[in-house]
Amino acid sequence: MPFLSEIAQKLPEALSRLPELSLNVWYSWNDDALRLFRDIDPERFDAVCHNPVRLLAETDAGTFQRLTEQPEYMEAYGRVVRRWDDYRKQDAWFQKTYPHHTAYSIAYFSAEFGFHESLPIYSGGLGILAGDHCKSASDLGLPLVGIGLLYKKGYFTQKIDSEGRQLAEPVVYDFDMLPILPALGAGSEPLYVELPFPDRTVRLQVWRVDVGRGRVYLLDADIDGNSPWDRELTAQLYGGNQDTRIAQEILLGMGGVKALRALHIPVVAYHINEGHAAFMAFERLREQLQRGVPFHVAVEIVRASTVFTTHTPVPAGHDAFPLPMFEHYFAPLFTEWGQHRGAFIRLGLDEEKQLFNMTHLALNTSALRGGVSKLHGHVSRSMFRGFHGNINTRDVPIGHITNGVHMGTWLAPELKELYDRFLPGTWRRNPCSAAVWQSIDLIPAESLWNTHRLLKQRMIEFARANLQEQRRRNGEPAEHVEEAGSYLSPEALTIGFARRFATYKRANLLFRDLGRLERIVNNPERPVQFIFAGKAHPADHPGQELIREIYRVSRMDRFRGKIVLLENYDMNMARHLVQGVDVWLNNPRRPYEASGTSGEKAAMNGVINFSVLDGWWEEGYDGTNGWSIEANASADPETQERENTESLYRVLEQDIVPLYYSGGGDIPEGWVARMKRSIQTLAPMYNTDRMVQEYTQKAYVPTIERTLRFIANHNEEAAKVADYKQFIIVNWHRVRIVRVTDSIPEGVPAPAATAGMKSVMAALDLGPVWYKDVAVEAVYYEDKGGVWEPVTVRLAPVEPISGSAARFTGVIPAHLQHGTHFSVRVYSVSPSFATSFELPLVTST
């Protein structure tokens, strides 16, 4: 890019590696690297949204020369460069743990990536998670490559006017000054890929973002030769109508695969981060068909190599397109492979609604699927039970890996330094060790509290500046602008609420009883203040009304300066808030918070969570490390709303406020003890190092190994599995349970007698199905702590087998009666299946 040569010309040789550091978002999670850029010109660094590339471009040669004459700066520069070099050279966890898999890559597809505010191609939680995922993948040494879209107009800049209305303004930035580079193809020329659309071809340029050891490739349709409409396809995140949405998802999924092939990256495992990228499967199926692979075998190859993470616990949140629209956009594919048109459609067809559903496509073309928390896994199994036939909800093959956050990105630098002093020296390299975090007890209460107060003061100054700029822009009188500079007291208990303003997140729950809230906020001896921030999608009018309601309350005399609404929530603001408030509030309507990660960011910074037991907090809360907002989860929504509201006020009044103001001295010992407990119990678990290691162990490595096995010997195992499934599906109606008896007939060897137990026998007619291709189980329930949990007992075949007749036996508690207390079920199995119910065919009594 031309500006790089201009920067290089004005840089002294002694600082020649600054451009290299500026073009790798490794800087975004390394405080000394960010400090290196900030120290060039602090005011300009803030003005350019902490973008090192633009900072270097706009700094004159004289400034760089003066820096070379400052020993402290040059020493810091040398230190950062050495750390950067060591980081790339050293073997990491993946190389040490899976050295035989380092030659294979994992492709991670996501509609958005949030790395840093200097690269505004994210909107919220999904993108931030994807960015954190890639950062931990780099830290751990995973051979992971990201695939996304390059949104040249980003999401939007949020302004709040004098009436509390959200104004969505296009992001304005100089595209040539971003920390990205063009991907290069043959002859070191910029790389392009092409996608067939009806009546035209859309051309995409491939760009790259360097993320530590890894890379993310972004596709850009805004290039010469494309039509004006096509050039806008990668303009804005989640913008436009359904035509724009389906076209974007074609670019992401199918274009992403084409980019991987053009880059010659040896991918054997594919991870779809939400259903937006599921069209990836179509391009990979097309590749297999071109090689002469039968369609049903091609599906098994794609399934074996694909991991799918769903993030949405609401059916309406899953993308689905009218069938005529879908068929229009895939006319080129169906023209080429018309004989498989019906098979392609069935992969994503929602028969009940007659829509093409992206989540159905992802489920049908992935062997390993999961939600993003334990509760969300359960919700997803319930939501997609019908999709999986007649199996029980608990058996639906959707698991979970709970989300985390990237510690290097979200932990305050001051706390990192404090932890360095008291935690074992391995804590940064091994943040998942619970034993390491027990040393938090060694930190003097005064040290932790003073560090928190410093972060709180910085956050309040940031919030005041935001409010003053908001008022200044809205043309308010000078005295009103000045007044905002005194809002928020560093001494008051400060509670933060910042996230996307969707109605299910209930940002206004706090305002159900303004009289009671006023008494909490304006207690002269124990004041409380609240900070709100977040964006609503431009098309989400109910979400925008929430913003107006918060704004209206914040302008009331009784709440002025004590309830504030900040504008333009982004990663920079998020860091200030999760590091500086005292309590992190989250009150979604359960169970609609799939995971939530903002509270995880707060927890590692000593900010205590106060939340509905939803998403990750249902797992993380232990009664001592924060507070819960209670309600009867089985009650109707109106009752839950009422109970949540009462719990919110009561816990504030009776627990949180008194604890914060307890002790009477300079340090609230009880509060600091709970801060420590929160850090100890939550930091080692809810970080992306743990999350990515779990993905590696449970999904990526098994997928790599399964893929290699499936494609060996010209797809031999994939063909066997595909043929086997077809055989089982065609013949399963022949499988019958003929009878079940509670005692073993004479002449049949019974299992060893056990006190209080009895034998059970199931006689089956399997038709043409081999007895080793089925599992037979007795299922009953036990009361475990007031919850009735299912217990399954595998029955063993009794040989010899006579034709299609087979008997299976096992041992169950003696008091159980068939039909009343236990049932028997039969389902198909194969050692080549990734999950027990990969074929959702069950026969039961």
N, C-alpha and C positions, 0 to 999 in steps of 0.2 A: 504494500500500500504506500502511496507517495509520501504520506506524512512521516512514515518511519525513517525514510532517508533524510528528511528535513530535521527530524529529532537527532538522528545520529550525527549529522554535521555540526550541530551546536553543542553536543555533549563532549566534555573532556574524556580522554581515554580512561582516566581513573574512575569514571562513572558510566562506562560504556554498556554495562549490563542492566541499567535501569529499564530500557525498553523491554528486555526479555522478562523482567519481573512484572512489568505493567501489563503484559499480554498473557499472563497466566493467573486465573482467579484464585490461585494459591494465596495471593495477598489477602483475600477476603476472610481467611480464617487464621492469619498469622499477624498478630498485633505489631510485631517489630517491623514487618514489611509495610504495613499501613502507616506506621509512625514514620518510616523512612520517607514516604511520599508526603505525608502531612508536613513534615519539617522543611520541605522545599518552600512551601508557601501556605501556611495554615488557612488564611482567609480564602485564597483561590481554591484550595482543596475542597473546602465546604461549598464554595460557589459552583464547582463543577460536579457536585453530587458524588464526591469522593472517587472520581474516575481518574486513575493514574495516567491513562493514555492521554486524555485531554489535558491534564495538568502538565505533562511533559511537553505537549505540543504548544501550550500557551505560555510557557516559561522561557524567558530570554537566556541567551548564552552566558551573560554576565552573572546571573544568579547561580548557574551551575559552577562556574569558575570559582565564585566565592565559597561555595560549599566544599570544594576540594581543599580550601585553606582552613577548614574547620576540623580539627582532629577528632572531635567527638562524633561528628557526622560521618566522617570517613571510617571511623572504627565501627559505627553502627552499620554502615553499608557493607563492610567486609564481613561482619557477623551474619547479616542476612544472606549474602551470597553464599557463604560457606554452608549455612543451614539448608539453603535451597539445593545446593549440589549434593549434600549428604542425603537429603530427603529422597532425591531421585535415584541415587546409587544403591542405597541400602535395601536388602531384601526385607520385605514386610511379611505380615501374618500369612497372606495367601501363598506366597512363594515358599514359606517354611512349612505350611500345613498341607498344601496340595501341589507339590513341585511337579507332579506328572500331569497337571492340568493347565500349566501356564501357557501352553501353545494355543489354547482355544479361547475365544472371546465370548463375552456375554453382551448382547445388545439390549439396551434399556430404553424403551420407547415411552415418551411422555409428551402431552400436549403443551406443557410449560415447564420451565426450569427457573428457579429462583436462586441465583448465586450471590448477588450483591445488588445494592441499589444502583450501581454504575452500569448495570446491564438490565434494563427494565423490560424483560420479556416474561414476566410472571404476574399473576393476579392475586394469588392467595395460597392457602394451605397445601394444595396439590403440588404447586410449583416449588414452594419452599421445601417440601418433603423431597421432591425429586433432586433439587440442588444439594440438600444435605446427604441424600443417598449417594450421589456421585462423589461428594467430598470424602465420605467415609470409605467408599470403594477405593479412592486414591490412597488414603491413609493406610488401608489394609492391604493394598497391592493387588486388588482384583483386576483382572483383564476385562474391565467393563467399559463399553463405549455407549454414549447416549445418543439418541436420535430425537430431534424436535423440529419446530418451525421457528423461523426468524421473523418476529413481529416488528416491523419497522415503525409502527405507531404504538407499540407496547399495549398496555391495558388502557388506563386513562389517568389523568391527573385530577384529583378531587378538590374542588373548591366548595365552600359552604357560604351561601350568601346571607344577607342580613335577615332573611326570613327562615333560615335553617334549611333551605333547599340545597340538595346536592347538584353541583354543576360538574358535568363530566367533560373535561377538556382533553383533546388529543395530546399524547406525550410529544414533547418537542425536544429532539436531541439531534446532534450531528452524527449521522450513521457512520461516517468515516472515522469517528473518534471513539469507537467502542472497543472493548478488549476482545476483539474477534479478528480472525484472519481468514482469507479465502482458502478453502481446501484445494489442493493441487492434484491434478491428474497427470497423464502422460506428458512428458516434456515440460513439467513444472508449470503447466498452464492451468488457469482456474477450472475447476471441475463442475460439469453440468450433467444433469440427468433429465430424461424426458418421460412424460406420462401421457398415454392416449386418453383423451376425453372425447365425448361425442362431437364430431365435426371438426376437431382440432387437436393439436398436441400442446400440452403445457410444459414449458421448459423451466427447470429449477436450478439455481446456482446453489452449491454446497459450501457452507461456511463452517468454521470450527471454533470452538471455545476450548482452550486448554485448561483443564481442571486438575492441577497437581500433576500426578502421573498419568491421568486419564484424559480423554477427550469427549466432547459432545459435539455432534454435527447437526447443523441447523439448515433447513431448506428454505430458499427464498425465491418466491415467484415474481418479485418486482424487478423484472429485467426486460431489456429491449426484446421485442419480438412477440411477447405475450400481449393479449388484448388488455384493455384497461380493466375489465372485470377480473380477469385472471391475475393481473398484477396486484389487485387488492386482496387476493386470497390469503396472503400472508401479511396483511397490513396490521390487523388488530386481533388481539386475543379475545375469543368468545364474542366476536362481533357479527353483524349481519344476520341474515335469515337462515332457514334450513338449507337452502341451496348452498349458501356459503359454508355452513357447517359440514355438510356431507363432502363438499369439495375439499375443505381443509383436512378432513379425516382421511380422504383418499391420498392426498399429498403426504400426510404424516405416515400412514401405514404402508402404502404401496411405494410411494416415493422414497421412504426411509429404507426399505429393502433394496431398491435400486441403487441408492447411495452407498450402502454397505458393499454391494457387489462391485461398484465402480471403484471403491477404495481398496478392494481386495482384502477385506478384513475377514479372518477365518471364524465366523460366528457359528456356534453350535447350540447356544441357548438364547432364547428370546424372552424378554420380560415386558409384558404390556402393563403399564402403570395407568389403570383405568381403561375403559372400553374405547376411548377416542382413537386408539391406534390399531384396533382389531382388524382393519382391512389389510394389515400386514399379512394375514393368513392367505388372502386371495392372491397376492403377488407370489407368495411362496408356493401355493398350490399350482399357479400357472407355470412356475419354473419346473416343478416336478412333472406336470403334464407334458411340457415340451421335451422332457427327457424320456418320455414314453412310459412313465409310471402310471398305473391304473389309479383312478380317482380315489377309491376307498383306501388304497395303500398310501397315496399322497397325504390324505387326511391324517393317517396314523403317524407319518413322519413329522408333519407339522405339529400335531398334538404332543408327541413325545418331547419335542424341543421347546415347548412354550410354557411359560409361567404367567399367570394372570392375577393381578391384584385389583379387587374392586374396592371403591371408597365410598359408595353411595348407598345409604340404608333406606332410601325412598324410591319406590318404583318409578315415579315420574322423573326422577333425576337421571335415568339411564337413557342415552340417546337412542331414538327410534325414528325411522323415516318411512313415509308412505311407499308402498311397493312400486307404484308407477315412477316415482322419483328415483328410487333405488335402481330400477331397471333402466331408466334413461341414462344414468351416469355410468352404468356398467355395460352399456351396449357394446363398446369395443371388446370387452372380455367375452361377452356372450356370442358375439359374432365369430370370434376365434374358436371358442369352445362351446358351441351351442348345444352339443350333446350332453353337457354337464350343467346346463342352465338351472334346471330344477334342483340339482344337488347343491349348487352354490347358494341358491335362495334358501333351501332348507336349513343351512348352517346358521342362519340368523333369523329365521322366521318366527315371529310371535303369532301363532295360529289364531289365538283368541282375538287379538286386536288387528290381525292382518297388517302388521308393520314389520319392517326389517329392524331388529333390535341389536345394537352393537354389543350389548352384554351377552346376549344369546350367542352371537358369533364368537365372542371371546371364550365363553364357557365350552362351546362345542369344539374349539380348536386349541384347547390347553389341557394338559394332563394334570397340572398342579394349580390349584386356584385357592385364593384366600382373602379374608378381610383384613382389617388393619387394627383390630383389637379383639379380645376374647368375646366380648358382647357382640361386636359387629359380625364376627364369624357366625355366632348363633342367629343373629338377625338375617344374615345372608342365606344361611341354610333354610330358614323359614320362608324367606322371600322367594327362593328358587326351588322349593320342594316340588312344585308342580312341574317345573322344567325337567326334573329328574325322575318322572314317572311315579310309581307307587311306593317308593321306599320311605322309611321313617325319616323325619326331619333330622334326627341326630346322625343319620348315615349319609346324608347328602355330602358328596365329596368336595366340601369347601372348608378349608381350615382357617387359620389366622396367624399372622405375625404382627405383633403390636408395634405401631410406629414409634420412632424415637426422633431425637433432634441432634444436630452436629455440635458437639461440645465446643470445639475450637471456634465456631462461628458465633455462638450465642452466650458463652460464658464471659463475663466482664473481665477485661485485662487485669483490673485491680484484684479480683478474686483469684484469678490464675496465679498471680504473684503471691497472694496469701496462702493458697493451697500448696504452692511450691515450698513454702517455708515449713509446713506442718505435715503434709501427706508424704508417703513414700515416693521416692524419685521416679517410680514407674507409673504414677497415676495418669500422666498425659498419654502414655503409650498403651495403658491398659485400664481405660475408664470403666470397664465392665466388672471389675473385681469389687465385690461387696466388702471384702476384707480391707482393701485399700482405703475405702471411704469411712471406715470406722475411726480413722485418725482425725476426722473432723472434730472429735471430742477434745483433741489436743489444742485446738485453736482457742485462745482466750476469748471469753465472751466480749470483752471490750474491743478486741481487734476485729472480730466479725461485725459487731455493731457499728463501729466507726467506719469500716469499709462500706457497709450498707448505707449509712448516712451520707457518705460522699457520693455514692451512686444516686441516691434519692435527690440530693441537691442538684446534681447535674440534670437529672430527668425533669425536675421542676423548672429549671431555667430553660430547658428545651421546650417544655409545654408552654411557658409564658411567651417565649418568642413566637411560637406557632400561633397563639391566640392574638398576639399583638399584630402580626402580619395579616391575619384573617380580618381583624377590625380595620386595619389601615386600608386594605384593599377594598373593603366594603364601604369606605368613605365615612366611617364613624368619626365623631368629634375627637380631637386630640386627647381630651381628658379621659375618654373611654379607652383609647389605645393605651394610655399611660396606666389606667386602672388595671388592665389585664396583666401588667408587669408586676403586680403585687398579689395576684391570685395564687392560691395553693400555699399552704404553710409547711415548711420542712418538719415541723414538730407534730403535725396531725397525722393520725392513721390514714394512710392513702391506699385506696383500693382501685385497681385497674381492670377495665373491661375493654378488650380490643380484639376485633375479629370481623369477618364479613357480616354485614347486616342482613342476614336472612331471618325470616320471621320465626323459624323454629328455634333460633338461638335466643329469642326472647330478651333482647337488650333492654326492654322497658319493664321487665318484671319488677325491678326495684321501685317503680313508680306507682304501684298499685294502691299504696296508702301514703299519700304525700304528707299527711299530718304526722304519721309515725316516722317517716323518713326525715322530716324536719327535726323531730326531737333527737334522732340519732346524729344527724349532721351538726346541729347547732348546740350540742351539749357543751357548755363553756369549759368544763373541766376535762372532757374527753371527746374532743371534736373529731369528726370523720369527713373525709373528702373523697370524691370519685372522679376518675378520669376515663372518658370514653373515646374510642377511636375506631374507625373502620369504614369500608366502602360498601355500598350496595350496587349490584349490577345495574347498569343504566336502564335495563328493561324491567327491573324488579321494583315496581312502584310501592308495594307494601313495605319493602325493605327501606326505601327512601323515606317513607312516612315515619319509620322508627327513628331515623336521623332527625327529622323535624321535631318529633316529640321530645327527644333528648335535648335538642337545642332549645326548645321552648321552656323546658324545666330549668335548664342551666341559666336562662335569662331572668328567672323569677328572683325577686329581691331576696327571698329567704334562702336561696341556693346559690346566689351569685358568688363566684370565686371558689365555691366548694364542690360544685358539680360542673365539670368543663367538658367540652367536646372539641377534640383536635381534628384537623382536616388533613387529608392526603396521607393516610396510613400506608407506610411502606416498610422495608426492612430496617432502615435507619431508625425510624420511629419505634418500631417493634423492639429493637435492641434497648433503646432508652427505657421503654416501659417495663419489659420483663426483667430488667436489671435494677430498676429504681423504685417500683411501687412496693408496698408492704404485703399486700394480699392480691392474688389473682382470682378474679371472679368469673365463673362460667356457669350459666344456668340454662342449658338447652332443654328442649322437651325430649325426655328420654323415650326411645333409644335412638334419636336422630343424629347424635354426634358420633360419627363412625369411630373416630379416634380422638381428634383434637391434639394439637402439639404445642400450642402457645403456653399452656400450663406446665408442660415439661421444660420449656425454656426457662420459665420463671423459677421452677423448683431448684434447678442446679445453681441459680443465683441467690438462693436463700429466701426467695419470695414464696410465701405460703399459699397453697391452693385452697379455695373455697368453692366447691362445685357440686352440681348434681352428679350422682353416681352413674355416669355415662362414659362411653368411650374408654380411654386409657385410665381415667380416674377411678372407674369401678375396680380395676385391678390394683392401682397404685395406692389407694387410700387404705390405711390400716387402723384408723381411729386415733393415732398419735401424731401423724405427720401433716395434718391439715384439718379441714372441716368438710362435712357433707351437707348438701341441701336435700332434705328428705321428702319422700312422698311414697304412698302405697303404689308400687309399680303395676299392680293389677287393677287399680281403680280406673274409672273413666277419666278422659282427658281433663274435664272441667274440675273434677275433684283433685287430680294431681296438681293442676295449676294452683288451686287454692292452698293445698298442703305445701307445695313448694314455696309459695309466697310467705306463708306463715313461718316456715322453717328458716327462710332467708332472713327475715327480720329478727326472729327469736335468737338464732345463733349469733348474729351480729351483736345484739343487745346483751346476751347473757354470757357469751364465750369469747368472741373475738375482741370486742372493744375492751372489756375488763382485763383480758390478758395483756393487751398491748400497753395499757396504762398501769399495769401492776408494778410493784416493787418500790415505787417512790423515789428511786435514785436515778442516776443518769442512764443506767443500762437496765432495760426490762429483762431480767434474767430468765423468767419463764418464757417470754417471747423468743429470745435467742435460743433457748433450749429446743423450742419447736422448730425454729429455722434449721438448727443442726440436724434434728431428727428427719426433717423433710429432705435435706441434702443427702444424708446417709442412705435413706431408704429408696430414694427416687433417682438420683444421679447415676448410679451404676446400672440401672435397668433401662431407663427411658432415654437412651442415646442411640444414635444411628450406627455406632460401632457394633453394639450388641445386635441391632436390627439387621445390619448387613451380614454379620457373621451368621445369624440365624437363617437369613435367606440363602447364604452360601451352603450351609450344612443341610438345610431341609429342602432346598429348591434347586439352586444353581448346580451344585456338584451332582446330585442325583439326575438332574436333567441332562447335563453333559454326558454322564455315563450311559444313560438310557438312549440318548440320541446316537451316540457312537455305536451302541449295540444294535440299534434299529437299522442303521444304514450300512452296517458291515455286510460284506458278501452280496453286494447289489440289493440292498434293502431286504435281506432274507427274513429277519425277524419282524420287520414292519409288515411284510406281506403275510406272514403267518398270523400275526395278531389281527390284521384286517380281515382275512378269510375266516378266522376263528369267530370274530364278532358277528360276521354275517351269518355264519352257521348257527350260532347260539340264538340270534334274533329270530331267524326263520323257524327254529325248532323249539323255542322255549315253551310254547303253548302245550307241548307234549309232556312237560315235567309236571308230575302230580304227587302230592303227599297222599298215599293210599290210606294209611292209618297210623295212629300214635298210641303206644301202650306204655303204662307206667311200670311194668315189670317185664323181665326178659323171658320170652317163650322157652320152653324146655329144649335143651340141646344147643342153645346159643350161649357162648361163654360170656358171663357177666363181668363187669369191671369189679375190682376188689371192693368188698363191702366196706362201707364207711358209716360210722355211727351217725344217725340222723339224716342219712342220705338214701336215695333210692335210684334205681336205674330207669332210664327212659329209652324207648326204641321208636324210631320213625321208619316206616316202610315206604319206599318211593318207587314210582314208575318214571324213569328218566327218558323213556323213548330212545332216540339215537344219541343222547348226550352222555358222554363218558362220566362215570361216577367221580373221577378225580378232577373233573372240571366244575364241580359244584361244592359249595360249603353248606353244611346243614347245622343249624344252631337251635338250641332251646333258649327262649327269651323269657325272663321273669323280672320282677322289680323288687328291690329292697329299700327299706326306709333307712336313709343315711343322713342322720341329723335333721330329721323333719322333711327331707326331700326324697321323693321316691325316684331312685336311679335305676336304669335298666342294667340287667346282668345277662351276659350271653355265655352260653356253654357250648363249645364246639363238639358236635357229635362225630364219632369216628366210624368209618365204614366197616361193616362186618363182611369179611370175605368167606367163601367165594361169592362173587357176583354172578347172578344168573340172568343173562340177557339184559333186558332193560330194568329188571327188578333189582333194587338195592336196599339194604338196611343199614341204619346208622344208630349208634348207641352212645350214651353218656350218662353222667351222674348228676342229679339235682337234689335239692333239699326235699326230704320225705313228705313234708306237709303240702307240697304243691300239687294241684290237680290240673290236668290238661284242659284247656278251654277256659277254665275259671281263673287259674293262677299263672299259667305259662302257655306259651305258644311255640310252634316250631316253624322255622322259615328256611327256605332254600334259595341260594343265589349263585350266580356264575362267578368263577374265580379263574385267575391265570397268573403264573409267576411273572408274566410280562406286563401285568397291569400296574399302573402307578398308585392306584388306590383300591380299596376293597370293593367299592361299588362303582367301578369305572363303567360297567354296564349296569344300568339301574333296573335290572330285572329280578323280581323277587316273587316267589310263591310261598304262601304262608297259610297256617291254619287259624 
